[in-house]
Amino acid sequence: MVIIFILASQTLVSGIALAADEISKLVMNKNELSLQVGGTEKLTATAIFVSGSTVDATVKTDWNSGTPDVASVYAGVVTAKKEGKAVITATYMGKTEIVNVTVSKKVKSLTKNKTSLDLRLNGTEQLVITAYYDDGTSEDVTSKADYTVDSSSIITVTNGLVKGQNPGSAIITIKYMNQSLTLPVDVEVVRRIDAEKSEISLLVKGTEKIKLMATYPDGTVADVSEKAEWTTDKENVADAIKGTVTGYSAGTASLTAKYGTKTTTIKVDVDSTLKLELDKQSILLKKNATGTLKLTATYANGTKEDISDRAEWTSSDANIVQVTKGTVSAIAIGEATISAKYGEKVITANVDVEVPRRLVVNKDLLSMQTGQEQTLSLTATYADGTTSTVTDGVTWTVDDDSIAFVTKGKVTAYKPGIATVTATYGGKTTTTKVEVDIPTMIKPSKKIVNLQIGGSEQIVLTAYFKDGREVDVSSKAEWTTSSKEVAETRNGDISGIATGAATITAKYGTRTAAIQVSVGVLKSLTISPEKLVMKKGDAVTLKATAVYTDDSTKDVTSDVIWTSSNVKAATVEAGKVKAVASGESTLSAQLDSKTITLTVQVDMANDLTANVTNLVFDLNETRSIVLTAVDSDGASRTVTNEAEWKTSNSAIATVTKGVVTPVSRGKTTISAVYGGKTVTIPVEIGVIQALVADKTFIVTKSGDQVQVRLKATLTDGTIKDVTEIATWKVSAYKLGTVANGLFTATASGKTTITGSFGGKMVAIPIEIDSLKYLKTDIVKVELQEGKTAKIEAIGTYTDGTEEDVTKPSLWTSSNIMIADVKDGVIRATGKGTARITVSYSNMRTTVQVTVTK
């Protein structure tokens, strides 16, 4: 209930507020509409109140159509239904507005009777525009269509009538309903235009009529000189109006004729000359004088004419020379170029106004004393070879007027120094060097002065002049010091103020001299002894001595600052040096700005050698290496026990204080380090160079033994029997065994025994029971069933010996149902024939057996 009441209250208040603002009028965005069947368009209604406020009332407006079957309306949107007319009514807050709607058939396409137009100036052509509708009908809409032109200055269109206004090209756009067309139009567009002359020559104010022939697309030709647009690039020389060319002044101009889109050019020469000539190429004038130049023009017909009064005259510098109609006036000294221009041609002449070709001063150098005066004289040589003294007329200057002054060539010396006097006349200059009291050199009585603090010394400064004079200028020179805190000077009297060094400079004129001054300055610092070679634990005391610039000396051992670059090798304090450990150190002693150093060597070697260069031996032996060191003084000693010993492979050999103990066979390197030097000794333990057996091939019999001896050659050439310590192997253990080189044959066959030692190996091939032949005493036997026969097998070995091998041989029968055999005894078991095979040591033979009843 409460909510409803509130809403009602708000509506009531709003209604009161709206009623208070009375509507003035209703405004439509359009009052007429033209639509095609099926088309739509949006109308809007705007309410304008008495208060001046506005509101879009389109949605709230009541919209109605007088003929809804022609055009309907909803919320301002009008839809065309069929061809005809309808009136749309819009009502809002008591205000009503109407919109007239015309609905036409929908245009499917437009056509024109021309694809393009080619018009002459002011010519006309009528277009016919036809519209084709969806229902298949057509209509002439020439008067109804809208026409627009992209260039209205060239053509106009009224109800399809096209008129040419000016030469050129334009595009007509034809629009009707939703369709549009374009039509290109040319007005007076020609294929080409040609002037009857491409070049003409005129006199000033002369004229000539030029015909301009236009060729049209249809092949016709017409003179359009009066219709064309004429322009010139130089209107002060020549111009054209309706084809008539007029010359205004000498020169060349280019005329352009434009008709439609085509142009052509014509070159015009006005008063064209072949050449210009001046009667003088150069003129020499005095200041304020005048001269005359005559300008002659030669024309193409060979005639000549004085055109001095018609030419254009100019001067490159009007401040020096001015020119009017050939009359030249000299204004000031200098050079200028006069130019005469007529038409396009220009000629020049040079004018010289009192310009000297050379200036000569009578003296290039003046050597003067202070207060002295001397006079310079200046002579000018002109272009015509004449000379003149111009001393009073030139401009005199000096670069340093505190040293000398000049006026009209008179030079006055003021103080010692060098100055340059410059004389300027007619653009030329010359100089003279002025030296006032300038000696060839100045020399102090001493160049180096050594003083103690509070001491002083007088220096005499002598100046040597070109005329041979020698003058003491100590009191006249300018004295300065580089450090007032160290030394001062007054008229050459130098005083020592504090310890240090300073440079005293004496200047006289342009010359200077320097004196080096040392006040209480340390000249040098020495240490004794100058070199130390020490052993660990030794101590030595050094002495430091200072030498000063006045050659006095002093023991400053306790005054200097002592330092060691390597305190692990040696230390120093108050001059006392202690050797700490093997190594090298640089000791420094510093006093004031001086520093001196010396090198200390502790247990250092300049050279380190071993008594052997290499070692070759076997296990269970030892070798000793003796190490000798030579120090920087040349003294040698044995340092075997002091050196640092190392082995590159402790699994091969170890080393202690030079004693090398083998661990296993192989190679290693022993290193000894002492005093910064290193010695290396290659070591070989039991390294075999060659391994040789006393037998290369063995032939034996089962049960026999054969001894093989193995000898090794070491790298140093020694030979050693290694039979007992070598490693022995047999390739076929079923045929025999080997131990310490002793081979025992256990079965027939072939095998190989190997002996290995020190990385080397020897192989010996062995043949056991190796037969050359195997035979039986009987090769054919005939037996009755149940009877036996004894057969012997005899083996012949490769060494030629024979042996009864009946028992060890293998006996087989090809058919035991006829004959059986064992250990050479054949037993007949059935009637028939059989073959008995005997095999021994890879050899075999047969016996033929025949059994009967």
MILUMFI-889409 format. One record per residue (C-alpha): x, z, y. Coordinates in steps of 0.25 Angstrom, whole numbers, padded with zeros to 4 digits, always signed. Each point is the difference from the previous one (the first is absolute). Layout:
BEGIN
XZY;...
This chain:
BEGIN
+0000+0000+0000;+0011+0004+0010;+0008-0013-0003;-0012-0009+0002;-0003+0007+0013;+0014-0002+0005;+0000-0015-0003;-0014-0001+0007;+0005+0007+0012;+0013-0009+0000;-0009-0013-0001;-0009+0005+0011;+0011+0003+0010;+0006-0014-0004;-0013-0007+0003;-0001+0007+0013;+0014-0004+0004;-0003-0015-0004;-0013+0000+0008;+0008+0004+0012;+0008-0013+0000;-0009-0011+0002;+0003-0015-0004;+0003-0010+0011;+0000-0013-0009;+0004-0006-0013;+0011-0010+0000;+0002-0010-0012;+0014-0006-0003;-0007-0014-0001;-0013-0005+0005;+0000-0013-0008;+0005-0004-0013;+0003-0013-0007;+0001+0001-0015;+0001-0010-0012;-0009+0003-0012;+0006+0011-0008;+0009+0005+0011;-0001+0014+0006;+0004+0007+0013;+0001+0014+0005;-0008+0005+0012;+0003+0013+0007;-0009+0008+0010;+0006+0009+0010;-0008+0010+0007;+0003+0003+0015;-0005+0013+0006;-0004+0004+0014;+0012+0009+0000;+0009-0012-0002;+0004+0004-0015;-0001-0010-0011;-0002+0001-0015;+0000-0010-0011;-0015+0000-0005;+0001-0012-0010;-0003+0009-0012;-0012+0007+0007;-0006-0012+0007;-0013-0006-0006;+0003-0014-0004;-0010-0011-0002;-0001-0015-0002;-0012-0008+0005;+0002-0011-0011;+0007+0007-0012;-0001-0012-0009;+0010-0007+0010;+0009+0012+0004;-0001+0014-0005;+0007+0013+0006;+0004+0013-0006;+0008+0011+0008;+0004-0011+0010;+0005-0010-0011;-0007-0014+0002;-0001-0009-0013;-0004-0015+0002;-0011-0004-0010;-0004-0014+0003;+0001-0010+0012;-0009+0004+0012;+0000+0011+0011;-0003+0015+0000;-0001+0011+0010;+0007+0013-0004;-0005+0013+0007;+0008+0012+0002;-0007+0013+0005;+0007+0014+0003;-0006+0012+0007;-0011-0009+0007;+0009-0011+0004;-0001-0014-0007;+0009-0012+0000;-0001-0014-0007;+0010-0010-0006;-0004-0014-0002;+0006-0006-0013;+0001-0014-0003;+0002-0004-0015;+0005-0013-0004;+0004-0007-0012;+0014+0003-0006;+0010-0011+0004;+0008-0004-0012;+0009-0009+0007;+0004-0008+0013;+0004-0014+0002;+0006-0008+0012;-0001-0015+0002;+0015+0000+0005;+0012+0005-0007;+0009-0001+0013;-0001-0006+0014;+0009-0008+0008;-0004-0001+0014;+0005-0006+0013;+0000+0008+0013;-0014+0003+0004;-0005-0007-0012;-0012+0006-0008;-0005+0000-0015;-0013+0006-0005;+0001+0009-0013;-0011+0001-0010;-0001+0013-0008;-0009+0001-0012;-0004+0013-0007;-0004+0000-0015;-0009+0011-0005;-0001+0007-0013;-0014-0006-0002;+0007-0014+0000;-0005-0004+0014;+0009-0004+0012;-0001+0001+0015;+0008-0006+0012;+0005+0013+0007;+0009-0007+0010;-0007+0007+0011;-0002+0013-0007;+0015+0002-0004;+0010+0008+0007;+0013-0007+0005;+0013+0006+0004;+0013-0007+0004;+0014+0006-0001;+0005-0008+0013;-0011-0002+0010;+0009-0007+0010;+0001-0012-0010;-0014-0002-0005;-0014+0006+0003;-0012+0000-0010;-0015+0001+0004;-0011-0002-0011;+0010-0007-0008;+0005-0010+0011;+0015+0001+0001;+0007-0005+0013;+0015-0002+0002;+0005+0008+0012;+0015-0001-0001;+0011-0006-0010;+0002+0009-0012;-0005+0005-0013;-0011+0010-0002;-0008+0006-0012;-0016+0001+0001;-0006+0011-0008;-0015-0002-0004;-0008+0011-0005;-0015+0001-0004;-0005+0012-0008;+0010+0004-0010;+0007-0013-0001;+0011-0006+0009;+0008-0013+0001;+0013-0004+0008;+0003-0014+0007;+0013-0004+0005;+0000-0008+0013;+0011-0008+0007;-0001-0004+0015;+0009-0011+0005;+0009+0003-0012;+0010-0011+0000;+0010-0004-0011;+0011-0002+0010;+0003-0002+0015;+0012-0008+0005;+0006-0001+0014;+0003-0015+0004;+0014+0006+0004;+0008+0012-0006;+0010+0000+0012;-0001-0003+0015;+0009+0001+0012;-0005+0003+0014;+0005+0002+0014;-0003+0012+0007;-0015-0001+0004;-0001-0013-0008;-0012-0001-0010;-0004-0008-0012;-0013-0002-0008;+0001+0003-0015;-0010-0005-0010;-0004+0009-0011;-0006-0007-0012;-0009+0008-0010;-0002-0005-0014;-0014+0005-0006;-0003+0001-0015;-0009-0012+0001;+0013-0008+0005;-0005-0002+0014;+0011+0002+0011;-0003+0005+0014;+0008+0004+0013;-0002+0015+0001;+0011+0002+0011;-0011+0005+0010;-0007+0009-0011;+0013+0006-0006;+0006+0014+0004;+0013-0002+0007;+0011+0011+0001;+0015+0000+0004;+0011+0009-0003;+0006-0001+0014;-0011-0002+0010;+0011+0000+0012;+0006-0012-0006;-0012-0009-0005;-0015+0002-0004;-0011-0009-0004;-0015-0001+0004;-0010-0009-0008;+0012-0008-0005;+0007-0001+0014;+0014+0005+0000;+0007+0005+0013;+0014+0003+0002;+0003+0012+0009;+0015+0004-0001;+0012-0005-0007;+0001+0004-0015;-0006-0002-0013;-0014+0005-0005;-0008-0002-0012;-0015-0003+0001;-0010+0003-0011;-0013-0007-0002;-0011+0006-0008;-0013-0006-0005;-0008+0007-0010;+0009+0006-0010;+0011-0011+0002;+0012+0001+0010;+0011-0009+0004;+0012+0002+0010;+0007-0009+0011;+0013+0003+0006;+0001-0002+0015;+0014-0002+0007;-0001+0002+0015;+0011-0005+0009;+0008-0001-0013;+0015-0002+0003;+0011-0005-0009;+0011+0010+0006;+0003+0009+0012;+0013+0000+0008;+0006+0010+0010;+0011-0006+0009;+0008+0013-0002;+0002+0008-0013;+0006+0012+0008;+0001+0005+0014;+0011+0009+0006;-0006+0008+0012;+0004+0011+0010;-0009+0011+0002;-0011-0003+0010;+0003-0015-0001;-0010-0011-0005;+0001-0013-0009;-0008-0011-0005;-0004-0005-0014;-0007-0014-0001;-0009-0002-0012;-0002-0015-0005;-0010-0004-0011;+0001-0012-0008;-0013-0006-0005;-0003-0008-0013;-0001-0013+0009;+0015+0003+0004;-0004+0004+0015;+0007+0012+0006;-0006+0009+0010;+0005+0013+0008;-0010+0011-0004;+0007+0011+0006;-0012+0004+0008;-0009-0001-0012;+0008+0007-0011;-0002+0015-0003;+0013+0007+0004;+0004+0014-0005;+0013+0009+0000;+0004+0009-0011;+0004+0011+0010;-0007-0001+0014;+0008+0012+0005;+0012-0009-0001;-0005-0014+0003;-0014-0005+0004;-0005-0015+0000;-0011-0008+0007;-0002-0015-0003;+0014-0001-0003;+0006+0008+0011;+0009+0011-0005;+0003+0013+0008;+0011+0010-0004;-0005+0014+0002;+0010+0008-0007;+0013-0001-0007;-0002-0004-0015;-0004-0011-0009;-0014-0006-0003;-0006-0012-0007;-0010-0009+0008;-0010-0007-0009;-0008-0012+0004;-0013-0004-0008;-0008-0012+0001;-0011-0003-0011;+0006+0005-0013;+0015-0002+0004;+0009+0010+0006;+0014-0001+0005;+0010+0010+0006;+0012+0002+0009;+0009+0012+0002;+0002+0007+0013;+0012+0008+0003;+0000+0010+0012;+0014+0005+0003;+0002+0003-0014;+0014+0002-0003;+0006-0005-0013;+0011+0010+0001;+0003+0013+0006;+0015+0005+0001;+0004+0013+0005;+0015+0002+0005;+0002+0012-0009;-0005+0004-0013;+0007+0014+0000;+0002+0010+0011;+0009+0012-0002;-0002+0009+0011;+0003+0015+0005;-0010+0009+0005;-0004-0003+0015;+0007-0014-0001;-0008-0013+0004;+0002-0014-0005;-0008-0013+0003;-0005-0010-0010;-0003-0015+0004;-0010-0009-0007;+0000-0015-0001;-0012-0009-0005;+0001-0014-0005;-0012-0009+0001;-0006-0011-0009;+0006-0011+0010;+0014+0006-0002;+0001+0007+0014;+0004+0014+0001;-0003+0011+0010;+0004+0015+0003;-0013+0008-0002;+0006+0014+0000;-0010+0005+0011;-0012-0007-0005;+0000+0005-0015;-0006+0013-0005;+0010+0010-0003;-0002+0012-0010;+0008+0011-0007;-0005+0007-0013;+0006+0013+0004;+0000+0003+0015;+0005+0014-0002;+0014-0007-0004;+0000-0012+0010;-0009-0007+0011;-0001-0014+0004;-0005-0008+0012;+0002-0014+0003;+0012+0000-0010;+0007+0012+0006;+0002+0011-0011;+0002+0014+0003;+0006+0010-0011;-0007+0014+0000;+0005+0007-0012;+0008-0003-0013;-0008-0008-0010;-0004-0014-0004;-0011-0008+0006;-0004-0015+0000;-0003-0008+0013;-0010-0011-0002;-0002-0012+0009;-0013-0008-0001;-0003-0013+0007;-0009-0012-0004;-0003+0006-0013;+0014+0001-0004;+0008+0013-0001;+0015+0004-0001;+0006+0014-0002;+0012+0007+0004;+0005+0013-0007;+0004+0011+0009;+0010+0011-0005;+0002+0012+0009;+0011+0009-0003;+0000-0004-0015;+0013+0003-0007;+0004-0008-0012;+0000+0013-0007;+0000+0015+0002;+0009+0010-0009;+0000+0015-0001;+0013+0007-0002;-0005+0006-0013;-0011-0005-0010;+0000+0012-0008;-0001+0014+0005;+0001+0013-0008;-0004+0013+0006;-0003+0014-0003;-0012+0007+0006;+0003+0002+0015;+0011-0009+0000;+0001-0013+0009;+0008-0012+0003;+0001-0010+0011;-0002-0015-0004;+0006-0011+0010;-0008-0013+0000;+0007-0012+0005;-0006-0013+0003;+0007-0014-0001;-0004-0011+0009;+0002-0015-0001;+0009+0000+0012;+0010+0010-0007;-0005+0012+0007;+0000+0013-0008;-0009+0011+0006;-0003+0014-0004;-0015+0000+0000;-0002+0014-0006;-0008+0005+0012;-0007-0013+0002;-0005-0002-0014;-0013+0005-0006;+0002+0011-0011;-0010+0004-0010;+0000+0008-0013;-0008-0002-0013;-0002+0015-0001;+0001+0010+0011;-0001+0012-0010;+0014-0005-0006;+0008-0005+0012;-0002-0003+0015;+0008-0009+0009;+0002-0001+0015;+0008-0012+0006;+0008+0000-0013;+0002+0015-0002;-0006+0003-0014;-0003+0014-0004;-0003+0006-0014;-0014+0007+0000;-0003+0003-0015;+0004-0005-0014;-0003-0014-0003;+0003-0014+0004;-0004-0008+0012;+0003-0014+0006;+0004-0001+0015;-0003-0013+0006;+0006-0005+0013;-0006-0012+0007;+0006-0008+0012;-0007-0013+0004;-0005-0007-0013;+0012+0006-0008;-0001+0013-0008;+0010+0008-0008;-0003+0011-0011;+0007+0013-0003;-0002+0008-0013;+0000+0015+0003;+0000+0010-0011;-0002+0015+0003;+0004+0010-0011;-0003-0011-0010;+0005+0001-0014;+0009-0012-0003;+0001+0001-0015;-0002+0010-0011;+0009+0000-0013;+0000+0008-0013;+0011+0003-0009;+0002-0002-0011;-0007-0014+0001;-0003-0001-0015;-0003+0010-0011;+0000-0002-0015;-0004+0013-0007;-0003+0006-0013;-0013+0008-0003;+0002+0014+0006;+0011-0003+0009;+0000+0004+0015;+0007-0007+0012;-0001+0004+0015;+0000-0011+0010;+0005+0000+0015;-0008-0007+0011;+0008-0004+0013;-0006-0005+0013;+0007-0010+0010;-0006-0001+0014;+0001-0011+0009;+0011+0007+0008;+0008+0000-0013;-0001+0015-0002;-0003+0005-0015;-0007+0012-0006;-0003+0006-0014;-0015-0001-0001;-0001+0003-0015;-0010+0011+0003;-0007-0007+0011;-0004-0013-0007;-0013-0002-0008;+0004-0002-0015;-0010-0007-0010;+0001-0005-0014;-0007-0013-0005;-0001+0005-0014;+0000+0015-0001;-0001-0001-0016;+0014-0006+0000;+0007+0008+0012;-0004+0010+0011;+0007+0003+0013;-0001+0011+0010;+0009+0003+0012;+0009-0010-0006;+0001+0006-0014;-0003-0010-0011;-0004+0004-0014;-0001-0009-0012;-0013+0002-0007;-0002-0010-0010;+0005-0014-0004;-0004-0010+0011;+0003-0006+0014;-0004+0006+0014;+0002-0004+0014;+0004+0011+0009;-0004-0001+0015;+0006+0008+0012;-0008-0002+0013;+0004+0005+0014;-0007-0005+0012;-0002-0015-0002;+0011-0002-0010;-0001+0000-0015;+0010-0001-0010;-0001-0001-0015;+0008+0001-0013;-0003-0003-0014;+0002+0011-0011;+0001-0004-0015;-0002+0011-0010;+0004-0003-0014;-0002-0015+0004;+0008-0011-0007;+0005-0013+0006;+0002-0005-0015;-0005+0005-0013;+0006-0005-0014;-0001+0003-0014;+0011-0001-0011;-0008-0009-0008;-0009-0012+0003;-0008+0001-0012;-0002+0007-0013;-0002-0005-0015;-0001+0010-0011;-0009+0005-0011;-0008+0012-0004;+0007+0013-0003;+0010-0003+0011;+0002+0004+0014;+0007-0006+0012;+0005+0006+0013;+0000-0007+0014;+0010+0005+0011;-0005-0002+0014;+0010-0001+0012;-0005+0000+0015;+0008-0005+0012;-0004+0006+0014;+0001-0006+0013;+0014+0006+0002;+0005-0008-0012;+0001+0013-0009;-0005-0001-0014;-0004+0010-0010;-0008+0002-0013;-0014+0003+0002;-0006-0002-0014;-0006+0014+0000;-0005-0001+0014;-0007-0013-0001;-0015-0002-0004;-0001-0007-0013;-0012-0007-0006;-0004-0009-0011;-0010-0012+0001;-0005+0003-0014;+0002+0014-0006;-0006-0004-0013;+0013-0008-0002;+0011+0009+0006;+0001+0013+0009;+0011+0003+0009;+0005+0013+0005;+0012+0001+0010;+0005-0013-0005;-0002+0002-0015;-0009-0010-0006;-0007+0004-0013;-0007-0010-0008;-0015+0002-0005;-0003-0013-0006;+0005-0014-0001;-0003-0009+0012;+0004-0003+0014;+0000+0009+0013;+0007+0002+0013;+0007+0012+0005;+0000+0003+0015;+0009+0009+0008;-0003+0003+0014;+0010+0007+0010;+0002+0000+0015;-0010-0011+0002;+0006-0009-0010;-0005-0004-0014;+0007-0005-0012;-0007-0006-0012;+0006-0001-0014;-0008-0008-0011;+0000+0007-0013;-0003-0006-0014;-0003+0009-0012;+0002-0006-0014;-0004-0014+0006;+0003-0010-0011;+0005-0013+0004;+0000-0006-0015;-0004+0005-0014;+0007-0006-0012;-0003+0002-0015;+0011-0003-0011;-0009-0008-0008;-0009-0011+0004;-0007-0003-0013;-0002+0008-0013;-0003-0005-0014;-0003+0011-0010;-0007+0004-0012;-0011+0011-0003;+0006+0013-0001;+0013-0004+0007;+0005+0007+0013;+0007-0007+0012;+0007+0007+0012;-0001-0006+0014;+0009+0005+0011;-0005-0001+0015;+0010-0001+0012;-0004+0001+0015;+0008-0005+0011;-0002+0008+0013;+0001-0006+0014;+0014+0005+0002;+0004-0008-0012;+0002+0012-0010;-0005-0002-0014;-0008+0011-0008;-0005+0001-0014;-0015+0003+0001;-0004-0002-0014;-0004+0015-0002;-0007+0001+0014;-0007-0013+0000;-0015-0002-0003;-0002-0008-0013;-0012-0007-0005;-0004-0009-0012;-0011-0010+0002;-0006+0001-0014;+0001+0014-0005;-0005-0004-0014;+0013-0008-0002;+0010+0011+0004;+0004+0011+0009;+0011+0002+0011;+0007+0013+0005;+0012+0001+0009;+0003-0015-0004;-0001+0002-0015;-0011-0010-0006;-0006+0003-0014;-0007-0012-0006;-0013+0004-0008;-0007-0013-0003;+0002-0015+0000;-0002-0008+0013;+0005-0002+0014;+0000+0010+0012;+0008+0003+0012;+0006+0013+0005;+0003+0003+0015;+0009+0010+0006;-0003+0004+0015;+0009+0007+0010;+0001+0002+0015;-0011-0011+0002;+0007-0010-0009;-0005-0004-0014;+0007-0008-0012;-0009-0006-0011;+0006-0003-0014;-0008-0009-0010;+0000+0005-0015;-0003-0007-0013;-0003+0008-0012;+0001-0005-0014;+0000-0014+0006;+0001-0010-0011;+0006-0014+0000;-0006-0003-0014;-0009+0006-0011;+0000-0006-0014;-0004+0004-0014;+0008-0001-0013;-0011-0008-0007;-0010-0009+0008;-0009-0004-0012;-0005+0008-0011;-0009-0003-0013;-0006+0012-0007;-0010+0002-0011;-0012+0009+0004;+0004+0015-0001;+0015-0003+0001;+0009+0004+0012;+0012-0006+0007;+0011+0007+0010;+0003-0007+0013;+0011+0004+0010;+0000-0003+0015;+0013-0002+0007;+0002+0001+0015;+0011-0007+0008;+0002+0007+0013;+0005-0007+0013;+0014+0006-0002;+0001-0007-0014;-0002+0012-0009;-0010+0000-0011;-0009+0011-0005;-0010+0002-0011;-0013+0002+0007;-0009+0000-0012;-0005+0014+0003;-0002+0000+0015;-0006-0014+0000;-0015-0002+0000;-0006-0007-0012;-0013-0007+0000;-0008-0009-0010;-0009-0012+0004;-0009+0004-0012;+0001+0013-0007;-0010-0004-0011;+0011-0010-0005;+0013+0008+0004;+0003+0013+0007;+0013+0005+0006;+0007+0013+0004;+0014+0003+0004;+0004-0014-0006;-0007+0002-0014;-0010-0011-0003;-0011+0003-0010;-0009-0011-0005;-0014+0004+0000;-0008-0013-0003;+0002-0015-0003;+0003-0008+0012;+0010-0002+0012;+0003+0009+0011;+0011+0001+0011;+0008+0013+0003;+0004+0002+0014;+0012+0009+0004;+0001+0005+0014;+0012+0007+0007;+0005+0002+0014;-0009-0011+0005;+0005-0010-0011;-0008-0004-0012;+0001-0009-0013;-0009-0003-0012;+0001+0000-0015;-0009-0010-0008;-0007+0007-0012;-0007-0007-0012;-0008+0009-0010;-0004-0006-0014;-0008+0006-0012;
